[in-house]
């Protein structure tokens, strides 16, 4: 119920850009750090060496700036939107299905890229990305990006790694001779409807889906029907990375969409786990560090945004999470990421990833699309067996 309430809270953040007022003016100059900084972040995004002493990009920042960092981990984009609506935070590492909602809901403020010297080092594919740039105004600094991979148990799949998302969408016998029923998972977030739409783009082209985030009523119904069928296969829906790890270790789950973060953690522990980028492509995330409109520590926040774009931090975050840096210079010379890390994590798959973004009614690929508030309510129904 807690998750449902957060999803419903998120609905209130959806506004029409057509009626949005002009953005407030960004900060003009930096002052002295305020001594504190609070960040809403995905699991694994803000590390201070507590899990592994090699991965710490907080301690040095605190020592150099005097800004003490506190982190609130969020499990879904809807939770991030809800937390930012409540206030009391300075920054959020928002994915594309949350960032524009935060802009439209006036929960984040534009940034002055002249106060972020490392801005010029950002991958040109991301500098003006539509999930953080509105009308030429930037609402954050790119952090890291990557695909939602298909994670699988290597013992269950023997020497036959899955090539398609069909192993989580259709009932079948897996290479270990057992059914996948009750042994697969799906993401507990409305944006997962896009994963179903992406699968249908490849397997039912007659539906005419051009963009998994822009669905007319017929396309949307087909995606929901696929998800209702999947409901019979799913043992549990996941949104907490650590709980998903436990499910793979102890509850017999053998296949699911996941983040490279979980894959890396389990492989480091010697678990029989691997991941693949399926033939249909994948949804993914390109996350942006965004500044709350009522931030109490804007100077520390700007210092962190600059810090987060250093090649060292970018490479370390990418290595830890299994992501791709937003600063290409991080792809070489980082001991943790290694010079092969960017290629391994999908640097060249950028064009094959359908990055998360909030569905709206006025869409580019067709006249009218199903808006996000419908995705929220209907996906709750799918999970509930309706």
QUIQUI-V441140 format. One record per backbone hydrogen bond with DSSP energy under -1.0 kcal/mol. NH is the residue of the N-H (numbers start at 1). CO is the residue of the C=O. If there is no record, write none. Layout:
# QUIQUI-V441140
NH:CO
NH:CO
This chain:
# QUIQUI-V441140
5:1
6:2
7:3
8:4
9:5
10:6
11:7
13:10
14:11
19:16
37:68
39:70
40:91
41:72
45:42
49:55
55:52
57:47
62:58
63:59
64:60
65:61
66:62
68:35
70:37
72:39
74:41
80:76
81:77
82:78
83:79
84:80
85:81
86:82
87:83
90:38
91:38
92:290
93:40
94:92
94:288
98:95
99:95
102:98
103:99
104:100
105:101
106:103
107:102
109:291
111:138
115:112
116:113
119:116
121:118
122:119
123:326
126:123
127:123
129:126
132:129
133:129
134:137
137:134
139:132
141:289
143:287
145:324
146:285
148:283
149:258
150:276
151:256
152:274
153:254
154:272
157:153
160:157
167:164
168:165
169:165
170:166
174:178
176:156
177:174
180:172
182:233
183:180
185:255
188:238
189:187
192:189
193:190
194:191
196:192
197:193
198:194
199:195
200:196
201:197
203:199
204:200
207:204
208:205
214:211
220:216
221:217
222:218
223:219
224:220
225:221
226:222
227:223
228:224
229:225
230:226
231:227
232:229
233:230
234:230
235:184
238:186
244:240
245:241
246:242
247:243
248:244
249:245
250:246
251:247
253:247
254:183
255:183
256:151
258:149
263:259
264:260
265:261
266:262
267:263
268:264
270:267
271:266
273:271
274:152
276:150
279:163
281:278
282:352
284:354
285:146
287:144
288:94
289:141
290:92
292:90
293:107
295:292
301:297
302:298
303:299
304:300
305:301
306:302
307:303
308:304
309:306
310:307
314:310
315:311
316:312
317:313
318:314
319:315
320:316
321:317
322:318
323:318
324:145
326:143
330:327
331:328
332:329
338:334
341:338
344:340
345:341
347:342
349:346
352:349
353:350
354:282
355:353
356:284
358:96
369:361
370:215
372:359
374:371
375:371
376:372
377:373
378:374
379:375
380:376
381:377
382:378
383:379
384:380
385:382
386:381
